[in-house]
Amino acid sequence: MQPKNPFTGARYMLVSALGFALMAACVKLVAARGIPLLEIVAARSLVSLVISYVDVRRKGLSLWGTHRALLATRGVVGALALICVYYAVMTLPLAEATLLQYMHPMFTALLGLLLLREGIQRSTVICILFSITGLIVMVEPGVFSGAAPVLPPFSVAVALVGAFGSAVAYVLVRRLSLQEDASVIIFYFPLIALPLSVALLGDQFIMPDGESLVLLLMVGIFTQIGQLGLTHAMRYGTAGKTAAYSYIQVIFAVTLGWVVFGELPSLWTWVGGGLIITGALLNLVRR
């Protein structure tokens, strides 16, 4: 068995964080060129479906797995969460959209308590309190200072739905990982997301030009880089230590938002985002 190496795991997690941050930037760029949300989801799913299919076949596994209903449920939940996450990226500054996605540790802890009967630790309670406080500071700073809200409420709500969906998908993956190969679990995600997004897209398809086509391809490629980096990070390092490095994605998002889109986070974003990440890291370290 491969010995755990936290330094190797950390390097892979940094690659994963950069991949996901670049994916989000490409989503925002291609959306600015007029490509509809569901078309972006479909393109991303198509690229992932091809790569995942090759991976499953390379391992000589059955495409359909053995727990098909649960696998399909994970695919549906993941697809709906992805739509919400992409909408948030398109309508919010990159840093804020990324920070709101990191509300998922709080949702995961609550779902683990309710669905998996996992005990709740003191660090988890602290995580939830920090996350809620940070969310209020970011979205409704007037509660503390009289400042006006700076983020559109509907986009924030959709981002939180996406974070909750990601948490549900994560809990389902934890259940499935005891019975299914990881490649089969990953394969079901685009298998469900592609036809679902195409059906919802309807007649709103827009033929992409050359630059938009490259950006759509990059969305899928950077997503796969992020997923592969995450998989290898967990293989070579302990889950807790390597997962802590995933929060560097926020730094990448802030940098890309500033350099590519001219976005500068407000003071309330820094304070609220700091509380959200601090709570998540405390929970991670204690676990």
C-alpha positions in Angstrom: 0.0 0.0 0.0 1.3 3.5 -0.9 2.6 5.2 2.3 1.0 8.5 3.2 3.0 11.5 2.2 1.5 14.8 3.3 3.8 16.9 1.2 2.9 15.0 -2.0 -0.7 15.2 -1.0 -0.4 18.9 -0.4 1.1 19.5 -3.9 -1.7 17.5 -5.5 -4.3 19.5 -3.5 -2.8 22.8 -4.7 -3.0 21.5 -8.3 -6.7 20.6 -7.6 -7.5 24.0 -6.1 -5.9 25.8 -9.1 -7.8 23.6 -11.5 -11.1 24.4 -9.9 -10.4 28.1 -9.7 -9.4 28.2 -13.4 -12.6 26.2 -14.2 -14.7 28.9 -12.5 -12.9 31.7 -14.3 -13.5 30.0 -17.7 -17.2 29.6 -16.8 -17.4 33.3 -16.1 -15.6 34.2 -19.3 -17.6 32.0 -21.6 -20.9 33.2 -19.9 -19.8 36.8 -20.7 -19.7 35.8 -24.3 -23.4 34.9 -24.3 -23.3 31.2 -23.8 -26.2 30.0 -21.7 -25.7 28.4 -18.3 -27.1 25.0 -19.2 -25.0 24.9 -22.4 -21.9 25.4 -20.2 -23.0 22.6 -17.9 -23.7 20.3 -20.9 -20.3 21.0 -22.4 -18.5 20.4 -19.1 -20.5 17.2 -18.7 -19.7 16.0 -22.2 -15.9 16.4 -21.7 -16.1 14.7 -18.3 -18.3 11.8 -19.6 -15.7 11.0 -22.3 -12.8 11.0 -19.9 -14.7 9.1 -17.2 -15.9 6.5 -19.7 -12.3 5.8 -20.8 -11.2 5.6 -17.2 -13.9 3.0 -16.3 -13.1 0.9 -19.4 -9.4 1.1 -18.7 -10.1 -0.5 -15.3 -12.3 -3.2 -16.8 -15.3 -2.2 -14.6 -19.0 -2.4 -15.3 -20.2 1.1 -16.3 -23.4 0.7 -14.3 -22.2 -0.4 -10.9 -24.3 -2.4 -8.5 -26.2 0.3 -6.6 -27.7 2.0 -9.6 -30.5 3.9 -7.8 -28.1 5.5 -5.3 -25.6 6.2 -8.1 -28.3 7.9 -10.1 -29.5 9.9 -7.1 -25.9 11.1 -6.6 -25.8 12.1 -10.3 -29.1 14.1 -10.1 -28.1 15.9 -6.9 -24.6 16.6 -8.2 -26.0 17.9 -11.5 -28.5 20.3 -9.8 -25.8 21.5 -7.4 -23.4 22.2 -10.4 -26.1 24.3 -12.1 -26.5 26.4 -8.9 -22.7 26.7 -8.5 -22.2 27.9 -12.1 -25.1 30.4 -11.8 -23.4 31.8 -8.7 -20.1 32.1 -10.5 -21.8 33.9 -13.4 -23.7 36.4 -11.3 -21.4 37.0 -8.3 -17.8 38.1 -8.1 -15.4 35.1 -8.3 -14.1 35.4 -4.7 -17.6 35.7 -3.2 -19.0 32.8 -5.2 -16.1 30.6 -4.1 -16.4 31.6 -0.5 -20.1 30.8 -0.4 -19.4 27.3 -1.8 -17.3 26.7 1.3 -20.5 26.7 3.4 -20.7 23.0 2.4 -18.7 21.7 5.5 -21.5 23.1 7.7 -24.2 21.4 5.6 -22.2 18.1 5.4 -21.8 18.0 9.2 -25.6 18.5 9.7 -26.4 15.9 7.1 -23.9 13.4 8.6 -25.7 13.9 11.9 -29.2 13.4 10.4 -28.6 10.8 7.8 -25.5 8.8 8.8 -26.1 9.1 12.6 -22.6 10.6 13.0 -21.9 12.2 16.4 -21.4 16.0 16.4 -18.3 17.3 18.0 -17.6 20.6 19.7 -15.5 21.7 16.7 -18.4 21.0 14.4 -20.7 23.3 16.5 -18.0 26.0 16.3 -17.7 25.5 12.5 -21.5 26.0 12.2 -21.5 29.1 14.3 -18.5 30.6 12.5 -20.0 29.8 9.1 -23.4 31.4 9.9 -21.8 34.5 11.4 -19.5 34.8 8.3 -22.4 34.4 6.0 -24.3 37.2 7.7 -21.3 39.5 7.6 -20.9 38.9 3.9 -24.5 39.1 2.9 -26.1 41.4 5.4 -23.3 43.6 6.9 -25.9 46.1 8.1 -26.7 43.7 11.0 -23.4 44.7 12.5 -22.6 48.1 11.0 -25.5 49.7 9.2 -23.8 49.1 5.8 -26.0 48.3 2.8 -25.9 44.8 1.3 -23.5 44.5 -1.6 -24.4 41.0 -3.0 -27.6 40.2 -4.9 -29.8 38.1 -2.6 -31.1 35.7 -5.2 -27.6 34.8 -6.4 -26.5 34.3 -2.8 -29.5 32.0 -2.2 -28.7 30.0 -5.3 -25.1 29.7 -4.2 -26.2 28.3 -0.8 -28.5 25.8 -2.5 -25.4 24.8 -4.6 -23.3 24.4 -1.4 -26.1 22.3 0.2 -26.4 20.1 -2.9 -22.6 19.6 -2.9 -22.9 18.5 0.8 -25.7 16.0 -0.1 -23.6 14.7 -3.0 -20.6 14.3 -0.7 -22.6 12.3 1.9 -23.9 10.0 -0.9 -20.4 9.5 -2.2 -19.2 8.6 1.3 -22.0 6.0 1.4 -21.2 4.7 -2.1 -17.5 4.6 -1.7 -17.8 1.6 0.6 -19.5 -0.4 -2.2 -18.5 1.1 -5.5 -15.3 2.0 -7.4 -14.6 5.7 -7.4 -14.4 5.8 -11.2 -18.0 4.4 -11.5 -19.2 7.0 -9.0 -17.5 9.8 -11.0 -18.9 8.4 -14.3 -22.5 8.7 -13.1 -22.2 12.4 -12.5 -21.8 13.5 -16.2 -24.0 10.5 -17.3 -26.9 12.2 -15.5 -25.8 15.8 -15.9 -25.4 15.8 -19.7 -29.0 14.7 -20.7 -30.5 16.7 -17.8 -28.8 19.9 -18.9 -29.6 19.3 -22.6 -33.3 18.7 -21.8 -33.5 21.8 -19.7 -31.6 23.9 -22.3 -34.3 23.2 -24.9 -34.1 25.6 -27.9 -31.8 28.1 -26.1 -28.7 26.6 -27.6 -26.2 29.1 -29.1 -23.6 28.0 -31.5 -20.2 29.0 -29.9 -17.5 30.7 -31.9 -13.9 29.6 -31.8 -12.9 31.3 -28.6 -16.1 30.3 -26.8 -15.5 26.7 -27.9 -12.0 26.7 -26.5 -13.3 28.1 -23.2 -16.0 25.4 -23.0 -13.4 22.8 -23.6 -11.2 24.4 -20.9 -14.1 24.2 -18.4 -14.2 20.4 -18.8 -10.4 20.0 -18.8 -9.8 22.2 -15.7 -12.6 20.3 -13.9 -10.9 17.0 -14.7 -7.6 18.4 -13.5 -9.2 19.5 -10.2 -10.9 16.1 -9.7 -7.7 14.2 -10.5 -5.6 16.4 -8.2 -8.2 15.8 -5.4 -8.1 12.0 -5.9 -4.3 11.8 -5.8 -4.1 14.2 -2.9 -6.3 11.9 -0.8 -4.3 8.9 -2.0 -0.9 10.2 -1.0 -1.8 12.3 2.1 -4.1 12.0 5.1 -7.6 13.4 4.3 -7.6 16.0 7.0 -4.2 17.5 6.3 -4.5 17.6 2.5 -8.1 18.9 2.6 -6.9 21.9 4.5 -4.8 23.0 1.5 -8.0 23.1 -0.7 -8.8 26.5 0.9 -6.0 28.0 -1.2 -8.6 28.0 -3.9 -10.0 31.1 -2.3 -6.7 32.9 -2.9 -6.6 31.7 -6.5 -10.2 32.9 -6.9 -9.4 36.4 -5.4 -6.3 36.7 -7.7 -8.1 35.6 -10.8 -11.1 37.8 -10.0 -8.7 40.8 -9.6 -6.4 40.2 -12.6 -9.0 38.9 -15.1 -12.3 40.6 -14.1 -11.1 43.6 -12.1 -13.0 42.5 -9.0 -11.8 43.6 -5.6 -13.5 41.9 -2.5 -15.1 44.3 0.0 -14.0 44.5 3.6 -17.1 42.5 4.6 -16.2 39.8 2.2 -12.7 39.5 3.8 -14.2 39.4 7.3 -17.1 37.1 6.6 -15.0 34.8 4.3 -12.3 34.7 7.0 -14.9 33.5 9.6 -16.3 30.8 7.2 -12.8 29.4 6.4 -11.7 29.6 10.0 -14.7 27.6 11.2 -14.2 25.0 8.4 -10.5 24.7 9.2 -11.1 24.3 12.9 -13.6 21.5 12.3 -11.1 19.9 9.9 -8.2 20.0 12.2 -10.1 18.8 15.2 -11.4 15.8 13.2 
